[in-house]
Amino acid sequence: MTEKTCAACDCALDASAITIRIGGKAVEVCCDECAQKLKEAHAATKAKG
């Protein structure tokens, strides 16, 4: 079985993983801090393009 990892920091995900939507896709992160980082990065790239 493949181990799931955080979309932001590559840490292993456990039962407390958080699912967020970025660009219409669901991604899993390990904590609120990583969720915020991904949201900010997505907003920054969207604003440039």
PDB file of N, H, CA, C and O in Angstrom:
ATOM      1  N   MET A   1       0.834  -1.185   0.000  1.00  0.00           N
ATOM      2  CA  MET A   1       0.000   0.000   0.000  1.00  0.00           C
ATOM      3  C   MET A   1       0.881   1.251   0.000  1.00  0.00           C
ATOM      4  O   MET A   1       1.879   1.315   0.718  1.00  0.00           O
ATOM      5  N   THR A   2       0.514   2.223  -0.792  1.00  0.00           N
ATOM      6  H   THR A   2      -0.297   2.171  -1.376  1.00  0.00           H
ATOM      7  CA  THR A   2       1.284   3.448  -0.912  1.00  0.00           C
ATOM      8  C   THR A   2       0.979   4.380   0.253  1.00  0.00           C
ATOM      9  O   THR A   2      -0.181   4.595   0.603  1.00  0.00           O
ATOM     10  N   GLU A   3       2.033   4.930   0.848  1.00  0.00           N
ATOM     11  H   GLU A   3       2.976   4.756   0.564  1.00  0.00           H
ATOM     12  CA  GLU A   3       1.869   5.865   1.955  1.00  0.00           C
ATOM     13  C   GLU A   3       1.521   7.237   1.397  1.00  0.00           C
ATOM     14  O   GLU A   3       2.166   7.710   0.461  1.00  0.00           O
ATOM     15  N   LYS A   4       0.505   7.877   1.965  1.00  0.00           N
ATOM     16  H   LYS A   4      -0.019   7.493   2.725  1.00  0.00           H
ATOM     17  CA  LYS A   4       0.123   9.213   1.532  1.00  0.00           C
ATOM     18  C   LYS A   4       0.992  10.241   2.246  1.00  0.00           C
ATOM     19  O   LYS A   4       1.341  10.079   3.415  1.00  0.00           O
ATOM     20  N   THR A   5       1.332  11.301   1.518  1.00  0.00           N
ATOM     21  H   THR A   5       1.048  11.432   0.568  1.00  0.00           H
ATOM     22  CA  THR A   5       2.145  12.355   2.103  1.00  0.00           C
ATOM     23  C   THR A   5       1.480  13.712   1.904  1.00  0.00           C
ATOM     24  O   THR A   5       0.631  13.885   1.030  1.00  0.00           O
ATOM     25  N   CYS A   6       1.878  14.654   2.719  1.00  0.00           N
ATOM     26  H   CYS A   6       2.568  14.514   3.429  1.00  0.00           H
ATOM     27  CA  CYS A   6       1.358  16.019   2.672  1.00  0.00           C
ATOM     28  C   CYS A   6       1.736  16.666   1.341  1.00  0.00           C
ATOM     29  O   CYS A   6       2.868  16.539   0.874  1.00  0.00           O
ATOM     30  N   ALA A   7       0.779  17.357   0.743  1.00  0.00           N
ATOM     31  H   ALA A   7      -0.141  17.460   1.122  1.00  0.00           H
ATOM     32  CA  ALA A   7       1.020  18.022  -0.535  1.00  0.00           C
ATOM     33  C   ALA A   7       1.984  19.204  -0.400  1.00  0.00           C
ATOM     34  O   ALA A   7       2.568  19.642  -1.391  1.00  0.00           O
ATOM     35  N   ALA A   8       2.152  19.716   0.807  1.00  0.00           N
ATOM     36  H   ALA A   8       1.678  19.360   1.612  1.00  0.00           H
ATOM     37  CA  ALA A   8       3.015  20.880   1.001  1.00  0.00           C
ATOM     38  C   ALA A   8       4.416  20.512   1.472  1.00  0.00           C
ATOM     39  O   ALA A   8       5.399  21.064   0.976  1.00  0.00           O
ATOM     40  N   CYS A   9       4.522  19.579   2.432  1.00  0.00           N
ATOM     41  H   CYS A   9       3.724  19.131   2.834  1.00  0.00           H
ATOM     42  CA  CYS A   9       5.835  19.330   3.036  1.00  0.00           C
ATOM     43  C   CYS A   9       6.319  17.891   2.924  1.00  0.00           C
ATOM     44  O   CYS A   9       7.415  17.583   3.392  1.00  0.00           O
ATOM     45  N   ASP A  10       5.545  17.010   2.326  1.00  0.00           N
ATOM     46  H   ASP A  10       4.655  17.260   1.946  1.00  0.00           H
ATOM     47  CA  ASP A  10       5.902  15.602   2.130  1.00  0.00           C
ATOM     48  C   ASP A  10       5.971  14.775   3.406  1.00  0.00           C
ATOM     49  O   ASP A  10       6.496  13.662   3.378  1.00  0.00           O
ATOM     50  N   CYS A  11       5.461  15.280   4.519  1.00  0.00           N
ATOM     51  H   CYS A  11       5.035  16.184   4.541  1.00  0.00           H
ATOM     52  CA  CYS A  11       5.376  14.476   5.738  1.00  0.00           C
ATOM     53  C   CYS A  11       4.313  13.403   5.552  1.00  0.00           C
ATOM     54  O   CYS A  11       3.368  13.588   4.785  1.00  0.00           O
ATOM     55  N   ALA A  12       4.464  12.292   6.246  1.00  0.00           N
ATOM     56  H   ALA A  12       5.232  12.142   6.868  1.00  0.00           H
ATOM     57  CA  ALA A  12       3.475  11.220   6.175  1.00  0.00           C
ATOM     58  C   ALA A  12       2.153  11.698   6.773  1.00  0.00           C
ATOM     59  O   ALA A  12       2.132  12.370   7.804  1.00  0.00           O
ATOM     60  N   LEU A  13       1.055  11.343   6.112  1.00  0.00           N
ATOM     61  H   LEU A  13       1.072  10.798   5.274  1.00  0.00           H
ATOM     62  CA  LEU A  13      -0.265  11.724   6.603  1.00  0.00           C
ATOM     63  C   LEU A  13      -0.809  10.634   7.510  1.00  0.00           C
ATOM     64  O   LEU A  13      -0.584   9.446   7.278  1.00  0.00           O
ATOM     65  N   ASP A  14      -1.532  11.055   8.553  1.00  0.00           N
ATOM     66  H   ASP A  14      -1.715  12.020   8.741  1.00  0.00           H
ATOM     67  CA  ASP A  14      -2.186  10.105   9.438  1.00  0.00           C
ATOM     68  C   ASP A  14      -3.678  10.401   9.449  1.00  0.00           C
ATOM     69  O   ASP A  14      -4.178  11.071   8.545  1.00  0.00           O
ATOM     70  N   ALA A  15      -4.387   9.921  10.441  1.00  0.00           N
ATOM     71  H   ALA A  15      -3.980   9.378  11.176  1.00  0.00           H
ATOM     72  CA  ALA A  15      -5.836  10.087  10.510  1.00  0.00           C
ATOM     73  C   ALA A  15      -6.262  11.548  10.668  1.00  0.00           C
ATOM     74  O   ALA A  15      -7.421  11.878  10.416  1.00  0.00           O
ATOM     75  N   SER A  16      -5.354  12.421  11.077  1.00  0.00           N
ATOM     76  H   SER A  16      -4.412  12.153  11.282  1.00  0.00           H
ATOM     77  CA  SER A  16      -5.702  13.830  11.281  1.00  0.00           C
ATOM     78  C   SER A  16      -5.449  14.688  10.042  1.00  0.00           C
ATOM     79  O   SER A  16      -5.430  15.915  10.145  1.00  0.00           O
ATOM     80  N   ALA A  17      -5.256  14.079   8.883  1.00  0.00           N
ATOM     81  H   ALA A  17      -5.271  13.083   8.799  1.00  0.00           H
ATOM     82  CA  ALA A  17      -5.009  14.823   7.648  1.00  0.00           C
ATOM     83  C   ALA A  17      -6.192  15.733   7.322  1.00  0.00           C
ATOM     84  O   ALA A  17      -7.342  15.412   7.623  1.00  0.00           O
ATOM     85  N   ILE A  18      -5.889  16.862   6.707  1.00  0.00           N
ATOM     86  H   ILE A  18      -4.955  17.122   6.462  1.00  0.00           H
ATOM     87  CA  ILE A  18      -6.892  17.858   6.326  1.00  0.00           C
ATOM     88  C   ILE A  18      -6.998  17.855   4.805  1.00  0.00           C
ATOM     89  O   ILE A  18      -5.983  17.899   4.111  1.00  0.00           O
ATOM     90  N   THR A  19      -8.216  17.804   4.288  1.00  0.00           N
ATOM     91  H   THR A  19      -9.041  17.769   4.852  1.00  0.00           H
ATOM     92  CA  THR A  19      -8.435  17.872   2.844  1.00  0.00           C
ATOM     93  C   THR A  19      -8.873  19.278   2.482  1.00  0.00           C
ATOM     94  O   THR A  19      -9.827  19.805   3.055  1.00  0.00           O
ATOM     95  N   ILE A  20      -8.174  19.889   1.526  1.00  0.00           N
ATOM     96  H   ILE A  20      -7.399  19.462   1.060  1.00  0.00           H
ATOM     97  CA  ILE A  20      -8.529  21.222   1.038  1.00  0.00           C
ATOM     98  C   ILE A  20      -8.659  21.158  -0.470  1.00  0.00           C
ATOM     99  O   ILE A  20      -8.204  20.200  -1.095  1.00  0.00           O
ATOM    100  N   ARG A  21      -9.276  22.170  -1.060  1.00  0.00           N
ATOM    101  H   ARG A  21      -9.645  22.949  -0.552  1.00  0.00           H
ATOM    102  CA  ARG A  21      -9.419  22.232  -2.514  1.00  0.00           C
ATOM    103  C   ARG A  21      -8.530  23.349  -3.038  1.00  0.00           C
ATOM    104  O   ARG A  21      -8.626  24.499  -2.612  1.00  0.00           O
ATOM    105  N   ILE A  22      -7.664  22.980  -3.973  1.00  0.00           N
ATOM    106  H   ILE A  22      -7.586  22.046  -4.320  1.00  0.00           H
ATOM    107  CA  ILE A  22      -6.753  23.923  -4.627  1.00  0.00           C
ATOM    108  C   ILE A  22      -6.951  23.766  -6.126  1.00  0.00           C
ATOM    109  O   ILE A  22      -6.748  22.679  -6.667  1.00  0.00           O
ATOM    110  N   GLY A  23      -7.338  24.815  -6.788  1.00  0.00           N
ATOM    111  H   GLY A  23      -7.503  25.698  -6.349  1.00  0.00           H
ATOM    112  CA  GLY A  23      -7.530  24.757  -8.234  1.00  0.00           C
ATOM    113  C   GLY A  23      -8.560  23.727  -8.651  1.00  0.00           C
ATOM    114  O   GLY A  23      -8.437  23.130  -9.721  1.00  0.00           O
ATOM    115  N   GLY A  24      -9.572  23.506  -7.830  1.00  0.00           N
ATOM    116  H   GLY A  24      -9.672  23.991  -6.961  1.00  0.00           H
ATOM    117  CA  GLY A  24     -10.627  22.558  -8.148  1.00  0.00           C
ATOM    118  C   GLY A  24     -10.295  21.109  -7.820  1.00  0.00           C
ATOM    119  O   GLY A  24     -11.108  20.218  -8.067  1.00  0.00           O
ATOM    120  N   LYS A  25      -9.116  20.863  -7.269  1.00  0.00           N
ATOM    121  H   LYS A  25      -8.456  21.586  -7.068  1.00  0.00           H
ATOM    122  CA  LYS A  25      -8.708  19.502  -6.918  1.00  0.00           C
ATOM    123  C   LYS A  25      -8.571  19.381  -5.406  1.00  0.00           C
ATOM    124  O   LYS A  25      -8.125  20.312  -4.736  1.00  0.00           O
ATOM    125  N   ALA A  26      -8.957  18.228  -4.878  1.00  0.00           N
ATOM    126  H   ALA A  26      -9.320  17.471  -5.422  1.00  0.00           H
ATOM    127  CA  ALA A  26      -8.807  17.957  -3.456  1.00  0.00           C
ATOM    128  C   ALA A  26      -7.388  17.466  -3.191  1.00  0.00           C
ATOM    129  O   ALA A  26      -6.902  16.545  -3.848  1.00  0.00           O
ATOM    130  N   VAL A  27      -6.738  18.089  -2.225  1.00  0.00           N
ATOM    131  H   VAL A  27      -7.132  18.837  -1.691  1.00  0.00           H
ATOM    132  CA  VAL A  27      -5.401  17.666  -1.805  1.00  0.00           C
ATOM    133  C   VAL A  27      -5.401  17.517  -0.289  1.00  0.00           C
ATOM    134  O   VAL A  27      -6.169  18.175   0.413  1.00  0.00           O
ATOM    135  N   GLU A  28      -4.540  16.656   0.198  1.00  0.00           N
ATOM    136  H   GLU A  28      -3.916  16.121  -0.372  1.00  0.00           H
ATOM    137  CA  GLU A  28      -4.455  16.418   1.635  1.00  0.00           C
ATOM    138  C   GLU A  28      -3.165  17.009   2.186  1.00  0.00           C
ATOM    139  O   GLU A  28      -2.096  16.884   1.588  1.00  0.00           O
ATOM    140  N   VAL A  29      -3.292  17.658   3.342  1.00  0.00           N
ATOM    141  H   VAL A  29      -4.160  17.759   3.828  1.00  0.00           H
ATOM    142  CA  VAL A  29      -2.154  18.243   4.033  1.00  0.00           C
ATOM    143  C   VAL A  29      -2.159  17.775   5.479  1.00  0.00           C
ATOM    144  O   VAL A  29      -3.166  17.278   5.982  1.00  0.00           O
ATOM    145  N   CYS A  30      -1.013  17.942   6.144  1.00  0.00           N
ATOM    146  H   CYS A  30      -0.194  18.346   5.736  1.00  0.00           H
ATOM    147  CA  CYS A  30      -0.871  17.422   7.499  1.00  0.00           C
ATOM    148  C   CYS A  30      -1.367  18.377   8.581  1.00  0.00           C
ATOM    149  O   CYS A  30      -1.695  17.936   9.683  1.00  0.00           O
ATOM    150  N   CYS A  31      -1.429  19.685   8.286  1.00  0.00           N
ATOM    151  H   CYS A  31      -1.163  20.043   7.391  1.00  0.00           H
ATOM    152  CA  CYS A  31      -1.805  20.643   9.332  1.00  0.00           C
ATOM    153  C   CYS A  31      -2.357  21.931   8.713  1.00  0.00           C
ATOM    154  O   CYS A  31      -2.286  22.135   7.501  1.00  0.00           O
ATOM    155  N   ASP A  32      -2.902  22.782   9.562  1.00  0.00           N
ATOM    156  H   ASP A  32      -2.960  22.616  10.546  1.00  0.00           H
ATOM    157  CA  ASP A  32      -3.446  24.060   9.104  1.00  0.00           C
ATOM    158  C   ASP A  32      -2.374  24.951   8.487  1.00  0.00           C
ATOM    159  O   ASP A  32      -2.649  25.694   7.545  1.00  0.00           O
ATOM    160  N   GLU A  33      -1.157  24.882   9.013  1.00  0.00           N
ATOM    161  H   GLU A  33      -0.934  24.279   9.779  1.00  0.00           H
ATOM    162  CA  GLU A  33      -0.065  25.701   8.481  1.00  0.00           C
ATOM    163  C   GLU A  33       0.240  25.336   7.027  1.00  0.00           C
ATOM    164  O   GLU A  33       0.426  26.216   6.187  1.00  0.00           O
ATOM    165  N   CYS A  34       0.290  24.052   6.739  1.00  0.00           N
ATOM    166  H   CYS A  34       0.139  23.336   7.421  1.00  0.00           H
ATOM    167  CA  CYS A  34       0.542  23.614   5.358  1.00  0.00           C
ATOM    168  C   CYS A  34      -0.637  23.977   4.456  1.00  0.00           C
ATOM    169  O   CYS A  34      -0.437  24.338   3.296  1.00  0.00           O
ATOM    170  N   ALA A  35      -1.849  23.885   4.971  1.00  0.00           N
ATOM    171  H   ALA A  35      -2.011  23.591   5.913  1.00  0.00           H
ATOM    172  CA  ALA A  35      -3.026  24.272   4.199  1.00  0.00           C
ATOM    173  C   ALA A  35      -2.932  25.742   3.808  1.00  0.00           C
ATOM    174  O   ALA A  35      -3.196  26.103   2.662  1.00  0.00           O
ATOM    175  N   GLN A  36      -2.558  26.582   4.757  1.00  0.00           N
ATOM    176  H   GLN A  36      -2.343  26.289   5.688  1.00  0.00           H
ATOM    177  CA  GLN A  36      -2.438  28.010   4.492  1.00  0.00           C
ATOM    178  C   GLN A  36      -1.333  28.290   3.476  1.00  0.00           C
ATOM    179  O   GLN A  36      -1.502  29.131   2.592  1.00  0.00           O
ATOM    180  N   LYS A  37      -0.205  27.594   3.596  1.00  0.00           N
ATOM    181  H   LYS A  37      -0.068  26.912   4.314  1.00  0.00           H
ATOM    182  CA  LYS A  37       0.906  27.784   2.652  1.00  0.00           C
ATOM    183  C   LYS A  37       0.479  27.445   1.221  1.00  0.00           C
ATOM    184  O   LYS A  37       0.802  28.176   0.285  1.00  0.00           O
ATOM    185  N   LEU A  38      -0.242  26.345   1.057  1.00  0.00           N
ATOM    186  H   LEU A  38      -0.504  25.751   1.818  1.00  0.00           H
ATOM    187  CA  LEU A  38      -0.692  25.962  -0.284  1.00  0.00           C
ATOM    188  C   LEU A  38      -1.687  26.965  -0.843  1.00  0.00           C
ATOM    189  O   LEU A  38      -1.624  27.313  -2.022  1.00  0.00           O
ATOM    190  N   LYS A  39      -2.601  27.430  -0.009  1.00  0.00           N
ATOM    191  H   LYS A  39      -2.653  27.148   0.948  1.00  0.00           H
ATOM    192  CA  LYS A  39      -3.588  28.413  -0.463  1.00  0.00           C
ATOM    193  C   LYS A  39      -2.901  29.700  -0.895  1.00  0.00           C
ATOM    194  O   LYS A  39      -3.265  30.284  -1.916  1.00  0.00           O
ATOM    195  N   GLU A  40      -1.909  30.147  -0.127  1.00  0.00           N
ATOM    196  H   GLU A  40      -1.613  29.672   0.702  1.00  0.00           H
ATOM    197  CA  GLU A  40      -1.172  31.368  -0.474  1.00  0.00           C
ATOM    198  C   GLU A  40      -0.368  31.188  -1.754  1.00  0.00           C
ATOM    199  O   GLU A  40      -0.328  32.089  -2.593  1.00  0.00           O
ATOM    200  N   ALA A  41       0.267  30.043  -1.911  1.00  0.00           N
ATOM    201  H   ALA A  41       0.235  29.312  -1.230  1.00  0.00           H
ATOM    202  CA  ALA A  41       1.051  29.779  -3.118  1.00  0.00           C
ATOM    203  C   ALA A  41       0.147  29.731  -4.342  1.00  0.00           C
ATOM    204  O   ALA A  41       0.503  30.258  -5.396  1.00  0.00           O
ATOM    205  N   HIS A  42      -1.004  29.112  -4.216  1.00  0.00           N
ATOM    206  H   HIS A  42      -1.293  28.683  -3.360  1.00  0.00           H
ATOM    207  CA  HIS A  42      -1.953  29.042  -5.326  1.00  0.00           C
ATOM    208  C   HIS A  42      -2.459  30.437  -5.705  1.00  0.00           C
ATOM    209  O   HIS A  42      -2.562  30.770  -6.886  1.00  0.00           O
ATOM    210  N   ALA A  43      -2.773  31.249  -4.687  1.00  0.00           N
ATOM    211  H   ALA A  43      -2.689  30.980  -3.728  1.00  0.00           H
ATOM    212  CA  ALA A  43      -3.249  32.607  -4.957  1.00  0.00           C
ATOM    213  C   ALA A  43      -2.165  33.438  -5.637  1.00  0.00           C
ATOM    214  O   ALA A  43      -2.466  34.239  -6.522  1.00  0.00           O
ATOM    215  N   ALA A  44      -0.915  33.257  -5.235  1.00  0.00           N
ATOM    216  H   ALA A  44      -0.671  32.606  -4.516  1.00  0.00           H
ATOM    217  CA  ALA A  44       0.190  34.009  -5.826  1.00  0.00           C
ATOM    218  C   ALA A  44       0.393  33.627  -7.299  1.00  0.00           C
ATOM    219  O   ALA A  44       0.617  34.498  -8.139  1.00  0.00           O
ATOM    220  N   THR A  45       0.318  32.359  -7.603  1.00  0.00           N
ATOM    221  H   THR A  45       0.137  31.651  -6.921  1.00  0.00           H
ATOM    222  CA  THR A  45       0.508  31.946  -8.998  1.00  0.00           C
ATOM    223  C   THR A  45      -0.683  32.323  -9.864  1.00  0.00           C
ATOM    224  O   THR A  45      -0.526  32.622 -11.048  1.00  0.00           O
ATOM    225  N   LYS A  46      -1.857  32.310  -9.284  1.00  0.00           N
ATOM    226  H   LYS A  46      -1.985  32.067  -8.322  1.00  0.00           H
ATOM    227  CA  LYS A  46      -3.061  32.692 -10.022  1.00  0.00           C
ATOM    228  C   LYS A  46      -3.041  34.191 -10.347  1.00  0.00           C
ATOM    229  O   LYS A  46      -3.495  34.607 -11.413  1.00  0.00           O
ATOM    230  N   ALA A  47      -2.515  34.994  -9.423  1.00  0.00           N
ATOM    231  H   ALA A  47      -2.146  34.656  -8.557  1.00  0.00           H
ATOM    232  CA  ALA A  47      -2.451  36.437  -9.624  1.00  0.00           C
ATOM    233  C   ALA A  47      -1.436  36.804 -10.729  1.00  0.00           C
ATOM    234  O   ALA A  47      -1.620  37.795 -11.435  1.00  0.00           O
ATOM    235  N   LYS A  48      -0.387  36.016 -10.869  1.00  0.00           N
ATOM    236  H   LYS A  48      -0.238  35.211 -10.295  1.00  0.00           H
ATOM    237  CA  LYS A  48       0.640  36.288 -11.889  1.00  0.00           C
ATOM    238  C   LYS A  48       0.167  35.944 -13.292  1.00  0.00           C
ATOM    239  O   LYS A  48       0.544  36.602 -14.262  1.00  0.00           O
ATOM    240  N   GLY A  49      -0.654  34.918 -13.396  1.00  0.00           N
ATOM    241  H   GLY A  49      -0.961  34.383 -12.608  1.00  0.00           H
ATOM    242  CA  GLY A  49      -1.003  34.428 -14.714  1.00  0.00           C
ATOM    243  C   GLY A  49      -2.330  34.885 -15.150  1.00  0.00           C
ATOM    244  O   GLY A  49      -2.767  34.550 -16.251  1.00  0.00           O
TER     245      GLY A  49
END
